[in-house]
Amino acid sequence: MASKQQAAGQPNKRPVISTVEPPAAITGGEFYIRGQHLASAGRPTVRLGAQDAHLVVAGDSYIIARVPEAAMVGELMVAAGGLESDLRETHVGIQIADSLHPVANPAVDREGNVYSTFSGSRGQKSPVSIYKVDTNYNSKPFVTDLMNPTGLAFDREGLLYVSSRYDGIIYQITPTGNMTVFVEGMGVATGIAFDGDENLYVGDRSGTIFKISRSRQIYVFATLEPSIAAYHLAFGPEDYLYVTGPTTSSFDAVHRISKAGEVETFYRGLGRPQGLAFDAAGRLYVAASLRGRRGIVRIDSSGNPEQFLSGPGIVGLAFTPSRSMVIATQNALFRVDVDIAGRRLN
């Protein structure tokens, strides 16, 4: 069917993209495109490289385009009626591993190898507990015989620590995969994180956060409200400990705790906040929904949020030594090669 402009004898106008948000997405995520004449010559097509995106909304000034599974290139273009817009640079995550079951952040060692769990449901024993994904994206079993591995964190010496929400034990793992018990009795142990002095902090599903010294002395560091599970932990600027625990609310908070154990709300207004990490500029990234949009939310030091990445089922994230972002979904890992300023890495 001819457009109104064609019927009136007027030439079609080339689609013009004004903005594309957010800066990045993974498979199943959505780009929100604003502009002019996006559909004036008929139903538009949105391409990411050579792949056509699924159009959720297709209007003349606003398009929502969903990233297809095959997409690996972030160059976005809108085409309609034989006319094409200029290319707009976006960032699309590349899947680097699948058949996993992360429930929190992945961990990255000094060489850039990524570690992720197959956690399973509580009490479920899996053949492989932790996988190691090398820099060539080869995935290999790293640890077996560990029930419900949950939180992961490296210390300065390159030893990996993992919590088990099944037995409340924190395990210490060498680079060769040898596992020993570090501490016991951590309740339903979930999130773990090291501070600048190499004390280890462990979150319990009840909201208690334990502090464990290098000599393995255990203290109760802080206690959150009973309705808040200390499921995800990360240290940020000035050695504040940041904590999230998803609930059924769409207006959850990120809490932070001072060195003295004083708890305060850093930001409230996220849906199911989960894994969190800080970039080199001290900005916080949280796997969560913001205003109904799922993905990763970036919050600056003043508490101003913006959606940084779009994607479904994200449970955690981590930064590599090269400043790429590794994203854990409920069953896979993705790598997004974009630095904190939004530029593509070479």
C-alpha positions as CSV (number, residue, x, y, z in Angstrom):
1,M,0.0,0.0,0.0
2,A,1.4,3.4,-1.0
3,S,2.1,5.9,1.8
4,K,0.1,9.2,2.1
5,Q,3.2,11.0,0.8
6,Q,3.3,8.8,-2.3
7,A,-0.5,9.2,-2.9
8,A,0.0,13.0,-2.8
9,G,2.9,12.8,-5.2
10,Q,5.5,13.8,-2.6
11,P,8.8,12.0,-2.3
12,N,9.5,9.7,0.7
13,K,11.7,11.2,3.4
14,R,14.8,9.4,4.6
15,P,14.5,8.0,8.1
16,V,16.5,10.1,10.6
17,I,17.6,8.7,14.0
18,S,17.8,11.2,16.8
19,T,18.6,9.0,19.8
20,V,19.0,5.3,20.6
21,E,18.8,4.2,24.2
22,P,20.3,2.5,26.1
23,P,23.9,2.3,25.0
24,A,24.0,-1.5,25.0
25,A,21.9,-4.6,24.9
26,I,22.1,-8.4,24.9
27,T,19.9,-11.0,23.1
28,G,16.3,-10.3,24.0
29,G,17.1,-6.7,25.1
30,E,15.5,-3.7,23.5
31,F,16.7,-0.5,21.8
32,Y,14.4,2.5,22.1
33,I,14.8,4.6,18.9
34,R,13.5,8.1,18.5
35,G,13.7,10.2,15.3
36,Q,11.8,11.5,12.3
37,H,10.3,9.8,9.2
38,L,11.1,6.3,10.7
39,A,7.9,4.9,9.1
40,S,6.7,7.5,6.7
41,A,7.5,5.3,3.7
42,G,5.9,2.2,5.1
43,R,6.7,-0.3,7.8
44,P,10.3,0.1,8.8
45,T,13.1,-2.4,9.3
46,V,15.7,-2.1,12.0
47,R,19.0,-3.8,11.3
48,L,21.8,-4.6,13.7
49,G,24.6,-5.4,11.3
50,A,23.1,-7.9,8.8
51,Q,20.4,-9.1,11.2
52,D,16.8,-7.8,11.3
53,A,15.5,-6.9,14.8
54,H,12.0,-7.8,15.9
55,L,9.8,-4.6,16.1
56,V,7.8,-4.3,19.3
57,V,6.6,-0.8,18.4
58,A,7.0,0.7,14.9
59,G,5.9,4.4,14.7
60,D,7.1,7.3,12.6
61,S,8.9,8.9,15.5
62,Y,9.4,6.0,18.0
63,I,10.5,2.4,17.5
64,I,11.2,-0.4,20.0
65,A,13.5,-3.0,18.5
66,R,14.3,-6.3,20.2
67,V,17.8,-7.7,19.7
68,P,17.7,-11.1,17.8
69,E,19.8,-14.1,18.9
70,A,22.1,-14.0,15.9
71,A,23.0,-10.3,16.4
72,M,26.7,-9.7,17.1
73,V,27.2,-6.3,15.5
74,G,26.0,-3.1,17.2
75,E,25.7,-0.9,14.1
76,L,22.0,0.0,14.0
77,M,20.1,1.3,11.0
78,V,16.4,2.0,10.2
79,A,15.2,1.4,6.6
80,A,11.8,2.2,5.1
81,G,10.6,2.4,1.5
82,G,14.1,1.8,0.1
83,L,15.6,4.6,2.1
84,E,18.1,4.1,4.9
85,S,19.1,6.2,7.9
86,D,22.7,6.8,8.9
87,L,24.3,4.1,11.0
88,R,24.1,4.6,14.7
89,E,26.7,2.9,16.9
90,T,25.3,0.7,19.7
91,H,26.8,-2.2,21.6
92,V,25.6,-5.7,21.5
93,G,26.8,-8.4,23.9
94,I,28.4,-11.6,22.6
95,Q,27.5,-14.8,24.3
96,I,30.6,-16.5,25.6
97,A,29.1,-19.4,27.5
98,D,25.8,-21.2,28.0
99,S,24.2,-24.1,29.9
100,L,25.1,-22.4,33.2
101,H,23.1,-21.4,36.3
102,P,24.5,-18.3,37.9
103,V,22.6,-16.7,40.8
104,A,24.9,-13.8,41.4
105,N,27.9,-12.0,39.8
106,P,30.5,-13.9,37.8
107,A,34.1,-13.5,39.0
108,V,37.1,-12.5,36.8
109,D,40.7,-13.2,37.6
110,R,43.8,-11.1,36.8
111,E,44.3,-12.8,33.4
112,G,40.7,-12.1,32.4
113,N,39.3,-15.7,32.8
114,V,35.7,-15.7,33.9
115,Y,34.2,-18.0,36.6
116,S,30.5,-18.8,36.9
117,T,28.4,-21.3,38.8
118,F,25.9,-24.0,38.0
119,S,24.0,-23.4,41.2
120,G,20.8,-25.4,40.8
121,S,17.8,-25.3,43.1
122,R,18.5,-25.6,46.8
123,G,19.6,-29.1,47.7
124,Q,20.2,-30.0,44.0
125,K,23.6,-31.5,43.3
126,S,25.1,-30.7,39.9
127,P,27.9,-32.6,38.2
128,V,29.9,-29.4,37.8
129,S,29.7,-26.6,40.4
130,I,31.9,-23.8,38.9
131,Y,33.0,-23.4,35.3
132,K,36.0,-21.5,34.1
133,V,35.7,-19.6,30.8
134,D,39.1,-18.6,29.4
135,T,39.9,-15.6,27.2
136,N,39.2,-17.6,24.1
137,Y,35.7,-18.4,25.4
138,N,36.5,-22.0,26.1
139,S,34.3,-23.3,29.0
140,K,35.8,-26.0,31.2
141,P,34.7,-27.5,34.5
142,F,36.7,-26.0,37.4
143,V,35.1,-27.3,40.6
144,T,32.8,-30.3,41.3
145,D,31.1,-31.6,44.4
146,L,30.1,-28.3,45.8
147,M,26.4,-28.0,46.6
148,N,24.6,-24.8,45.6
149,P,27.6,-22.5,44.9
150,T,26.3,-18.9,45.1
151,G,28.6,-15.9,45.6
152,L,32.1,-15.7,44.0
153,A,35.0,-13.3,44.9
154,F,38.8,-13.2,44.4
155,D,41.3,-12.1,47.0
156,R,44.6,-10.2,46.1
157,E,46.5,-13.5,46.0
158,G,44.3,-14.9,43.3
159,L,42.4,-17.4,45.5
160,L,38.7,-17.8,44.7
161,Y,36.1,-17.8,47.4
162,V,32.7,-19.2,47.0
163,S,29.7,-19.3,49.3
164,S,27.2,-22.2,49.5
165,R,23.7,-21.3,50.4
166,Y,23.1,-25.0,51.1
167,D,25.6,-25.6,54.0
168,G,26.5,-22.1,55.0
169,I,30.2,-22.7,54.3
170,I,32.7,-20.4,52.5
171,Y,35.2,-22.4,50.5
172,Q,38.6,-21.3,49.3
173,I,39.8,-22.5,45.9
174,T,43.3,-22.4,44.4
175,P,44.0,-21.6,40.8
176,T,44.3,-25.3,40.1
177,G,40.8,-26.0,41.5
178,N,41.7,-27.5,44.9
179,M,39.0,-26.6,47.4
180,T,39.2,-26.3,51.2
181,V,36.8,-24.9,53.9
182,F,37.6,-21.3,54.8
183,V,34.8,-20.7,57.4
184,E,31.6,-22.4,58.5
185,G,28.3,-21.4,60.1
186,M,27.3,-18.5,57.8
187,G,23.6,-19.4,57.7
188,V,22.1,-19.4,54.2
189,A,25.3,-17.8,52.8
190,T,24.8,-15.8,49.7
191,G,26.7,-12.6,48.6
192,I,30.5,-12.2,49.4
193,A,32.9,-9.4,48.9
194,F,36.4,-8.2,50.1
195,D,37.1,-4.8,51.5
196,G,40.3,-2.9,51.0
197,D,42.0,-4.6,54.0
198,E,41.1,-8.1,52.7
199,N,38.4,-8.7,55.2
200,L,35.7,-10.9,53.7
201,Y,32.0,-10.0,54.1
202,V,29.3,-12.6,53.8
203,G,25.6,-12.0,53.4
204,D,22.9,-14.3,54.9
205,R,19.4,-14.6,53.5
206,S,18.1,-13.4,56.9
207,G,19.8,-10.0,56.3
208,T,22.8,-10.5,58.6
209,I,26.2,-9.6,57.2
210,F,29.2,-11.2,58.7
211,K,32.8,-9.8,58.7
212,I,35.6,-12.4,58.6
213,S,39.2,-11.2,59.2
214,R,42.2,-12.6,57.5
215,S,42.8,-14.6,60.6
216,R,39.3,-16.1,60.2
217,Q,37.7,-14.3,63.2
218,I,34.0,-13.9,62.6
219,Y,31.9,-10.8,63.6
220,V,28.4,-9.6,62.9
221,F,29.0,-6.5,60.9
222,A,25.5,-5.3,60.2
223,T,21.9,-6.5,60.2
224,L,19.3,-5.4,57.6
225,E,15.5,-5.5,58.1
226,P,14.3,-9.1,58.2
227,S,12.4,-8.6,54.9
228,I,15.7,-7.8,53.1
229,A,18.1,-10.6,52.2
230,A,21.8,-9.6,51.8
231,Y,22.0,-11.6,48.6
232,H,24.4,-9.4,46.6
233,L,27.4,-7.4,48.0
234,A,30.0,-5.1,46.5
235,F,32.4,-2.5,47.9
236,G,32.3,1.0,46.4
237,P,34.0,4.3,47.0
238,E,35.2,5.1,50.5
239,D,34.9,1.4,51.4
240,Y,31.1,1.5,51.8
241,L,29.5,-1.9,51.4
242,Y,26.6,-1.9,48.9
243,V,23.9,-4.5,49.3
244,T,20.8,-5.6,47.3
245,G,18.3,-8.3,47.9
246,P,15.4,-8.7,45.4
247,T,11.9,-8.9,46.7
248,T,8.5,-9.0,45.0
249,S,8.4,-5.1,45.1
250,S,9.0,-3.0,42.0
251,F,10.4,-0.3,44.3
252,D,13.4,-2.0,45.9
253,A,16.5,-0.3,47.3
254,V,20.2,-0.4,47.1
255,H,21.5,-0.1,50.7
256,R,25.0,0.9,51.7
257,I,26.8,0.3,55.0
258,S,29.6,2.4,56.5
259,K,32.8,1.0,58.0
260,A,31.0,1.4,61.4
261,G,28.2,-0.8,60.3
262,E,25.6,1.9,59.8
263,V,23.0,1.1,57.2
264,E,21.4,3.7,54.9
265,T,19.4,3.7,51.7
266,F,21.6,4.7,48.7
267,Y,18.9,4.5,46.0
268,R,15.3,3.3,46.0
269,G,13.2,2.6,42.9
270,L,14.5,-0.6,41.2
271,G,12.7,-3.7,40.3
272,R,14.3,-6.9,41.7
273,P,17.9,-5.6,42.1
274,Q,20.5,-8.3,42.0
275,G,24.2,-8.4,41.2
276,L,26.2,-5.2,41.4
277,A,29.6,-3.8,40.6
278,F,31.5,-0.5,40.4
279,D,33.5,0.9,37.5
280,A,36.8,2.7,37.7
281,A,35.0,6.0,38.0
282,G,33.0,4.9,41.1
283,R,29.7,4.5,39.4
284,L,27.4,1.6,40.5
285,Y,25.9,-0.9,38.0
286,V,23.0,-3.0,39.2
287,A,21.2,-5.9,37.5
288,A,17.6,-4.6,37.9
289,S,14.6,-3.0,36.2
290,L,14.2,0.7,36.0
291,R,10.8,2.1,35.2
292,G,9.8,-1.3,33.9
293,R,12.8,-1.7,31.6
294,R,14.9,-4.8,32.4
295,G,18.7,-4.9,32.2
296,I,21.6,-3.1,34.0
297,V,21.1,0.3,35.7
298,R,24.0,2.7,36.2
299,I,23.8,5.0,39.2
300,D,26.2,7.9,39.7
301,S,27.6,9.0,43.1
302,S,24.7,11.5,43.4
303,G,22.1,8.7,43.1
304,N,21.0,9.5,39.5
305,P,20.0,6.4,37.6
306,E,20.0,5.5,33.9
307,Q,19.5,2.3,32.0
308,F,23.0,1.3,30.7
309,L,22.1,-2.1,29.1
310,S,18.9,-3.8,28.2
311,G,18.3,-7.6,28.5
312,P,16.2,-10.2,30.2
313,G,17.1,-12.5,33.1
314,I,20.3,-10.7,34.2
315,V,21.4,-11.8,37.7
316,G,24.9,-10.3,37.8
317,L,27.9,-8.6,36.2
318,A,31.6,-8.0,36.5
319,F,34.4,-6.0,34.8
320,T,37.4,-7.5,33.2
321,P,41.0,-6.1,33.4
322,S,40.4,-4.6,29.9
323,R,37.2,-2.9,31.2
324,S,34.8,-5.0,29.3
325,M,31.6,-6.0,31.1
326,V,30.7,-9.7,31.6
327,I,27.0,-10.2,32.2
328,A,25.5,-13.3,33.8
329,T,21.9,-14.3,32.9
330,Q,20.0,-17.2,34.4
331,N,21.7,-19.6,32.0
332,A,24.5,-17.9,30.1
333,L,27.4,-15.4,30.0
334,F,27.7,-12.4,27.7
335,R,30.6,-10.0,27.1
336,V,30.0,-6.4,26.1
337,D,33.1,-4.6,24.8
338,V,32.3,-1.1,25.8
339,D,34.2,0.9,28.4
340,I,32.7,3.1,31.1
341,A,32.5,6.1,28.8
342,G,30.4,4.2,26.3
343,R,33.1,3.8,23.6
344,R,33.9,0.5,21.9
345,L,37.1,-1.1,23.0
346,N,39.7,-2.0,20.4
